[in-house]
Amino acid sequence: MDVEAASTSYAHRADVARLTHQVQSALVGELDEALAPFGLSAAQYAILSTLASGRLETASQICKEISYTPGAMTRMIHRLEEKRLLVRSECPDNRRKNKLELTETGRSTYPTMQAAASRAIDRYLGSFDPAELYQLESMLHRMKPRN
């Protein structure tokens, strides 16, 4: 198909949106399946992954990062605490906030969880060369809502 001549009609843009949703849903399903042996969902893994990276440390920060409601985030954090994978502690500078940290169990099992998640993600993105992956990432950032 000649990209220059390709239509950018509503129908074409809607097809791209539908495909984006299908890929996202399939990837989340694949991650859920890969993480099931750990008793985790893809959403719960996203919290652990964010904490392991050291990028964010409070529930509200992570909530914004992964686009979850505060109520859903609270429930997921509670489940992860029950699994002894993370712990909440009071922020020293603001007692109304809780700092989240991986427990020793969380830190020790995270690399195995990450390997399982990586295999699932590679089934979707592993065929892209680095330039294609950077281009896709750039386009997705452009699509991302500006809050």
C-alpha positions as CSV (number, residue, x, y, z in Angstrom):
1,M,0.0,0.0,0.0
2,D,1.3,3.4,-0.9
3,V,1.5,5.2,2.4
4,E,1.3,8.7,0.8
5,A,-2.0,7.7,-0.9
6,A,-3.4,5.9,2.1
7,S,-6.6,7.3,3.4
8,T,-6.6,8.8,6.9
9,S,-10.4,8.6,7.1
10,Y,-12.2,8.1,10.3
11,A,-12.6,4.4,9.4
12,H,-8.9,4.0,8.9
13,R,-8.1,5.7,12.3
14,A,-10.8,3.6,14.0
15,D,-9.1,0.5,12.6
16,V,-5.8,1.5,14.1
17,A,-7.5,2.2,17.4
18,R,-9.2,-1.2,17.3
19,L,-5.9,-3.0,16.5
20,T,-4.1,-1.1,19.3
21,H,-6.8,-2.3,21.7
22,Q,-6.6,-5.9,20.5
23,V,-2.8,-6.0,20.8
24,Q,-3.0,-4.5,24.3
25,S,-5.7,-6.9,25.4
26,A,-3.8,-9.9,24.0
27,L,-0.5,-8.8,25.6
28,V,-2.2,-8.3,29.0
29,G,-3.8,-11.8,28.7
30,E,-0.4,-13.3,27.8
31,L,1.2,-11.6,30.8
32,D,-1.6,-12.8,33.1
33,E,-1.0,-16.3,31.9
34,A,2.8,-16.0,32.3
35,L,2.5,-14.6,35.8
36,A,-0.2,-17.0,37.0
37,P,2.4,-19.4,38.5
38,F,3.4,-16.6,40.8
39,G,-0.2,-15.9,41.8
40,L,0.0,-12.5,40.1
41,S,-1.9,-10.5,37.5
42,A,-0.3,-8.3,34.9
43,A,-1.6,-5.2,36.8
44,Q,-0.1,-6.5,40.1
45,Y,3.2,-7.2,38.3
46,A,3.2,-3.6,36.9
47,I,3.2,-2.3,40.5
48,L,6.1,-4.6,41.5
49,S,8.0,-3.7,38.3
50,T,7.6,0.0,39.0
51,L,8.9,-0.4,42.6
52,A,11.8,-2.7,41.5
53,S,12.9,0.0,38.9
54,G,13.1,2.6,41.7
55,R,11.2,5.1,39.5
56,L,8.3,5.7,41.9
57,E,7.5,4.8,45.5
58,T,4.0,5.9,46.5
59,A,0.6,4.5,45.6
60,S,-0.6,7.8,44.1
61,Q,2.5,8.0,41.8
62,I,2.1,4.4,40.6
63,C,-1.6,5.0,40.2
64,K,-1.0,7.8,37.7
65,E,1.7,5.8,35.9
66,I,-0.4,2.8,35.2
67,S,-3.8,4.6,35.0
68,Y,-5.6,2.8,37.8
69,T,-8.2,4.3,40.1
70,P,-7.2,4.8,43.7
71,G,-9.6,2.2,44.9
72,A,-8.3,-0.4,42.5
73,M,-4.7,0.5,43.5
74,T,-5.5,0.1,47.2
75,R,-7.0,-3.4,46.6
76,M,-4.0,-4.5,44.5
77,I,-1.6,-3.2,47.1
78,H,-3.5,-5.0,49.8
79,R,-3.3,-8.3,47.8
80,L,0.5,-7.8,47.2
81,E,0.9,-7.2,51.0
82,E,-1.0,-10.4,51.7
83,K,1.4,-12.3,49.3
84,R,4.3,-10.7,51.3
85,L,5.7,-9.1,48.1
86,L,5.5,-5.5,49.3
87,V,5.1,-3.4,52.4
88,R,3.7,0.0,53.1
89,S,5.4,2.4,55.5
90,E,4.7,6.0,56.5
91,C,6.5,8.6,54.5
92,P,8.7,10.6,56.9
93,D,7.9,13.9,55.3
94,N,4.1,13.4,55.0
95,R,2.3,11.0,57.3
96,R,-0.7,10.9,55.0
97,K,1.3,9.2,52.3
98,N,2.6,5.6,52.3
99,K,5.9,4.6,50.8
100,L,5.8,1.2,49.1
101,E,8.8,-1.1,49.1
102,L,9.4,-4.6,47.9
103,T,9.9,-7.1,50.8
104,E,12.8,-9.4,50.8
105,T,10.5,-12.0,49.2
106,G,9.5,-9.5,46.6
107,R,13.1,-8.6,45.8
108,S,14.3,-12.2,45.6
109,T,11.4,-13.5,43.4
110,Y,11.2,-10.4,41.2
111,P,13.9,-11.5,38.8
112,T,12.1,-14.8,38.1
113,M,8.8,-12.9,37.6
114,Q,10.6,-10.4,35.3
115,A,12.0,-13.3,33.2
116,A,8.5,-14.8,32.7
117,A,7.0,-11.3,31.8
118,S,9.9,-10.7,29.4
119,R,9.3,-13.9,27.5
120,A,5.6,-12.9,27.1
121,I,6.5,-9.4,26.0
122,D,9.1,-10.7,23.6
123,R,6.4,-12.8,21.8
124,Y,4.9,-9.4,20.8
125,L,7.9,-7.1,20.4
126,G,10.8,-9.5,19.9
127,S,10.6,-9.4,16.1
128,F,11.1,-5.6,16.0
129,D,14.6,-4.3,15.4
130,P,15.8,-1.6,17.7
131,A,14.9,1.3,15.3
132,E,11.4,-0.1,14.9
133,L,10.9,-0.5,18.6
134,Y,12.1,3.1,19.3
135,Q,9.7,4.4,16.5
136,L,6.8,2.5,18.0
137,E,7.6,3.8,21.5
138,S,7.8,7.3,20.1
139,M,4.4,7.0,18.4
140,L,2.8,5.6,21.5
141,H,4.2,8.5,23.6
142,R,2.6,10.9,21.1
143,M,-0.8,9.1,21.6
144,K,-0.5,9.1,25.4
145,P,-3.0,11.4,27.1
146,R,-1.5,14.6,28.6
147,N,-2.7,14.8,32.2
